[in-house]
Amino acid sequence: MHPSITGSQLLAGKESKSGTGRFRAVNPRTREPLPRSFSEATPAEIDQAAQAAAAAYEELGAYPASRLAAFLEGVAAQIEGLGDYLLQVADEETGLGLPRLRGERARTTGQLRKFAALLREGSYVQAIIDTAQPEREPVPMPSIRRMLFPLGPVAVFSASNFPFAFAVAGGDTASAFAAGCPVVVKGHPSHPATSELFGHAINQAVAAHGFPPGTFSLIQGETVAVGQELVRHPHIAAVAFTGSLRAGRAIYDAAAARPVPIPVYAEMGSTNPIVILPQALATRSSEIAAGLVGSLTLGSGQFCTNPGLVFLLESADTEAFIAEVAGRMAAQEPGVLLNERIESGLAATVAGTVGREGVERLVGGEAVADGPYCFANTVLRTTAATFAAEPALQVEHFGPVTLFVVAPSFAALQEAVGALHGNLTAAVHATDAEQELAGALFHQLREKVGRLLWNGFPTGVEVVHAMQHGGPYPATTAPATTSVGMTAIKRFLRPVAYQNVPDPLLPPALQDDNPLGIWRIVDGQYTTASLPAV
Amino acid sequence: MHPSITGSQLLAGKESKSGTGRFRAVNPRTREPLPRSFSEATPAEIDQAAQAAAAAYEELGAYPASRLAAFLEGVAAQIEGLGDYLLQVADEETGLGLPRLRGERARTTGQLRKFAALLREGSYVQAIIDTAQPEREPVPMPSIRRMLFPLGPVAVFSASNFPFAFAVAGGDTASAFAAGCPVVVKGHPSHPATSELFGHAINQAVAAHGFPPGTFSLIQGETVAVGQELVRHPHIAAVAFTGSLRAGRAIYDAAAARPVPIPVYAEMGSTNPIVILPQALATRSSEIAAGLVGSLTLGSGQFCTNPGLVFLLESADTEAFIAEVAGRMAAQEPGVLLNERIESGLAATVAGTVGREGVERLVGGEAVADGPYCFANTVLRTTAATFAAEPALQVEHFGPVTLFVVAPSFAALQEAVGALHGNLTAAVHATDAEQELAGALFHQLREKVGRLLWNGFPTGVEVVHAMQHGGPYPATTAPATTSVGMTAIKRFLRPVAYQNVPDPLLPPALQDDNPLGIWRIVDGQYTTASLPAV
């Protein structure tokens, strides 16, 4: 028994399809519309979702962390309860294939459970206490105690390329729920049936755990208006978005123009430069080529961490390496792309890049006609000087495409690296003997990215405490935050200080005897101890 | 020997007055322009300051925390070295009086030294380490290590009302320097000589500590264009602002509209509601009245934490209390205001409020003609229903003005409290027997403010670890941050993760043996220990 897919909005646990607009997803393997039709959300439906979220927040915002943790675990179990039906529906809508989707499901449920563990540990509220000094002159020092509280209802925009992990019950939703914030998800129009299944799973958990129905709503639509309406709603307190620079910036602009501006955590893509130093190339050229091609073609290149730029120094080794990568890319069957817009967008950006003076097309460069949405595995090449002089060469090619940037000297390479815009990641491949050069590159690249890799490839983002999946604009609109990893919860929390408030009126995290047993900073010292009796 | 005040911009240690525009400050006690004239910064000068800051950042961003700490202490010592001359110059420009300015100087140097102590302790970089799991299936888990790094050059906009603590070398500058960020300050045009003295003091410390000259620049001007030019400069990475809602929002909008948007930490004022419950009034009416009037008239009411709204329940005690406050306010000599704009602005906002139906003027309400810039201590009154229905009654009256909001029932009081916009603070006065009602109010008010007080008054913001001086819009544009207290440094830091990077290429805070001895989160556990040898 699996939930039926009705093509409705899921508004605080109730199905609704009051609008007249309808849309269908397309099977990317056949380019044919799929049979189910989905209702485009109306302004009234969006208002209903946001109002219900605000009502739910009144309760949810006051739940203890342990209750939120149990709910997150409940969502994970409900997702697993959808069984292989979820994989089949998602595969039909995305063409990503069952093995990848099975792995992504494990990541999605795993990250819900990791946030649950973070909540049970409890120190994420960052309790800070400065004790009173009644004797201080000229005036007594009051007791001041600070911790983090939820921000309010969050709007989450699903990505197309991770229909599970960055979508309806993905990292943004998991971290917002973990923070105690209700969520209104705008599902991605490429995979509406998948979205609806996740929505039903979340609603099952909402009901089972006795959470208010407005804890979660799913709205669907393929027009820009649906998302804009949601971002402008006065009850929405923050926005999380994963998608293109163009869409992310539009949402950022709309949120900034509100009477009450709200934060937009938009993760918008990246070219993820890799620098390969000569000795690394000399010692393991084929290994790096294989790793690079694997990373480039993973998910048909539709990763925000896809390595779209590779910097090298001129040499015979470099020529051989580029030839090997080009050969491997040409030999590998190109994968299915998610939808028509990605295919045509990729064709346009690649054509723009190839058309620039100083850029050479080595292999690929065009969409593959007939059959699925597909773009040939593509390798382009330019010089460091051309790259440094032309910002347009930093455009993201969202697909299996990389641009080699070859420099005549390390200084020229550093100049090209210095011209880089903000990115999610950068990697350096080097031998231990090249650590000095690598150190200089890391120093430069650290200003450009959120994550630095040594002898690795950027695809594969671990969901751990230390992960930073973010970076300077245009990679994101909020470089001080991450959308993956446990600190992603901080996006949806806000500090409040209590001054001289009696213990019974304080939240448990701030009470004298530290009933939660969490780590706190007391008078500047980290401790799990109770406060000494006065 | 004190530094001479030349009316120049201080651009990376060099004086400049290339523009033709000139302005003068006015002595608020006499309404007469002061003799010194100051040069209005030109676009070329602003560009020069920002370029120098970017160049300085290349060095400063890599300094160890201990070196930044010594510099902050050096700035504090240089400020003290200005001696009483600083107090005289500031008093002439602000009319705040020597005792207040002496206290504010101690706070300013104290906060520089507290940030130095935070740096020496070192855990503020929030190091998080997840260790490698080479045996993990299906792929090995890499080592991932994250910490905070500086953001880049910061633009700081001085406030008029705290010419030391929220100005050239105030909390924003101190926390930006502490983060390793160069600073370009836009001085407030009300006290340009004071600004210049602080600028010279900082430059002395920059030179003495061998910091690059672009570490600090001061630009002056009274036109909006100067500030806008600075915010739009591509080398500026973040903005800190203290001032009016109108100016703060204009800066926020300019920053959001940049090709590369940047964060604006604008603290824009607040009405700081106080709720007084019946038993508190019954037991210590006069004490509360005295405390309230003291808080209202401190600094002539020109505090962002001035208690501009007081909520009470209808009763004979309430009538007596309001009469006592009105009497004390009328009896107290009103203080000097900082400048003409504050006086005329206050007259306009108070006139607007008094002109609304349902608002009663009890005492004051007008500027005091002749003599200094001055506005009569003012007490207004309305009902909870009127307040709940009219958002315009939440305007900040920046001066010695409060509005009593009297409710016929606790429910009506809660409805009025529920209508509150974002504020910096809220306070509840109650007896221990009233804790249940107070708890309900705290629950409501927690969503509205950054700091909750019990039986206290909001003026007097402690510079401590737990302080939260911030709050939902329109109190600030960045409710998740504070402009006072040690966590203010977080505004100017950004996380970067290192994946599988060898120990010698890691920053000390992330190295295996924890050479800085700081607190870190290792595999989810707080610890100061070294990593176990693999």
Boltz contact constraints between the chains, C-beta under 6 A:
constraints:
  - contact:
      token1: [A, 128]
      token2: [B, 465]
      max_distance: 6.0
  - contact:
      token1: [A, 128]
      token2: [B, 466]
      max_distance: 6.0
  - contact:
      token1: [A, 129]
      token2: [B, 466]
      max_distance: 6.0
  - contact:
      token1: [A, 130]
      token2: [B, 464]
      max_distance: 6.0
  - contact:
      token1: [A, 130]
      token2: [B, 465]
      max_distance: 6.0
  - contact:
      token1: [A, 130]
      token2: [B, 466]
      max_distance: 6.0
  - contact:
      token1: [A, 144]
      token2: [B, 462]
      max_distance: 6.0
  - contact:
      token1: [A, 144]
      token2: [B, 464]
      max_distance: 6.0
  - contact:
      token1: [A, 144]
      token2: [B, 466]
      max_distance: 6.0
  - contact:
      token1: [A, 144]
      token2: [B, 467]
      max_distance: 6.0
  - contact:
      token1: [A, 145]
      token2: [B, 466]
      max_distance: 6.0
  - contact:
      token1: [A, 146]
      token2: [B, 466]
      max_distance: 6.0
  - contact:
      token1: [A, 146]
      token2: [B, 468]
      max_distance: 6.0
  - contact:
      token1: [A, 256]
      token2: [B, 256]
      max_distance: 6.0
  - contact:
      token1: [A, 260]
      token2: [B, 473]
      max_distance: 6.0
  - contact:
      token1: [A, 439]
      token2: [B, 505]
      max_distance: 6.0
  - contact:
      token1: [A, 446]
      token2: [B, 496]
      max_distance: 6.0
  - contact:
      token1: [A, 451]
      token2: [B, 497]
      max_distance: 6.0
  - contact:
      token1: [A, 452]
      token2: [B, 498]
      max_distance: 6.0
  - contact:
      token1: [A, 453]
      token2: [B, 499]
      max_distance: 6.0
  - contact:
      token1: [A, 454]
      token2: [B, 500]
      max_distance: 6.0
  - contact:
      token1: [A, 454]
      token2: [B, 501]
      max_distance: 6.0
  - contact:
      token1: [A, 456]
      token2: [B, 499]
      max_distance: 6.0
  - contact:
      token1: [A, 456]
      token2: [B, 500]
      max_distance: 6.0
  - contact:
      token1: [A, 462]
      token2: [B, 144]
      max_distance: 6.0
  - contact:
      token1: [A, 464]
      token2: [B, 130]
      max_distance: 6.0
  - contact:
      token1: [A, 464]
      token2: [B, 144]
      max_distance: 6.0
  - contact:
      token1: [A, 465]
      token2: [B, 128]
      max_distance: 6.0
  - contact:
      token1: [A, 465]
      token2: [B, 130]
      max_distance: 6.0
  - contact:
      token1: [A, 465]
      token2: [B, 521]
      max_distance: 6.0
  - contact:
      token1: [A, 465]
      token2: [B, 524]
      max_distance: 6.0
  - contact:
      token1: [A, 466]
      token2: [B, 128]
      max_distance: 6.0
  - contact:
      token1: [A, 466]
      token2: [B, 129]
      max_distance: 6.0
  - contact:
      token1: [A, 466]
      token2: [B, 130]
      max_distance: 6.0
  - contact:
      token1: [A, 466]
      token2: [B, 144]
      max_distance: 6.0
  - contact:
      token1: [A, 466]
      token2: [B, 145]
      max_distance: 6.0
  - contact:
      token1: [A, 466]
      token2: [B, 146]
      max_distance: 6.0
  - contact:
      token1: [A, 466]
      token2: [B, 497]
      max_distance: 6.0
  - contact:
      token1: [A, 467]
      token2: [B, 144]
      max_distance: 6.0
  - contact:
      token1: [A, 468]
      token2: [B, 146]
      max_distance: 6.0
  - contact:
      token1: [A, 468]
      token2: [B, 495]
      max_distance: 6.0
  - contact:
      token1: [A, 468]
      token2: [B, 497]
      max_distance: 6.0
  - contact:
      token1: [A, 473]
      token2: [B, 260]
      max_distance: 6.0
  - contact:
      token1: [A, 479]
      token2: [B, 494]
      max_distance: 6.0
  - contact:
      token1: [A, 480]
      token2: [B, 494]
      max_distance: 6.0
  - contact:
      token1: [A, 494]
      token2: [B, 479]
      max_distance: 6.0
  - contact:
      token1: [A, 494]
      token2: [B, 480]
      max_distance: 6.0
  - contact:
      token1: [A, 495]
      token2: [B, 468]
      max_distance: 6.0
  - contact:
      token1: [A, 496]
      token2: [B, 446]
      max_distance: 6.0
  - contact:
      token1: [A, 497]
      token2: [B, 451]
      max_distance: 6.0
  - contact:
      token1: [A, 497]
      token2: [B, 466]
      max_distance: 6.0
  - contact:
      token1: [A, 497]
      token2: [B, 468]
      max_distance: 6.0
  - contact:
      token1: [A, 498]
      token2: [B, 452]
      max_distance: 6.0
  - contact:
      token1: [A, 499]
      token2: [B, 453]
      max_distance: 6.0
  - contact:
      token1: [A, 499]
      token2: [B, 456]
      max_distance: 6.0
  - contact:
      token1: [A, 500]
      token2: [B, 454]
      max_distance: 6.0
  - contact:
      token1: [A, 500]
      token2: [B, 456]
      max_distance: 6.0
  - contact:
      token1: [A, 501]
      token2: [B, 454]
      max_distance: 6.0
  - contact:
      token1: [A, 505]
      token2: [B, 439]
      max_distance: 6.0
  - contact:
      token1: [A, 519]
      token2: [B, 526]
      max_distance: 6.0
  - contact:
      token1: [A, 521]
      token2: [B, 465]
      max_distance: 6.0
  - contact:
      token1: [A, 524]
      token2: [B, 465]
      max_distance: 6.0
  - contact:
      token1: [A, 526]
      token2: [B, 519]
      max_distance: 6.0
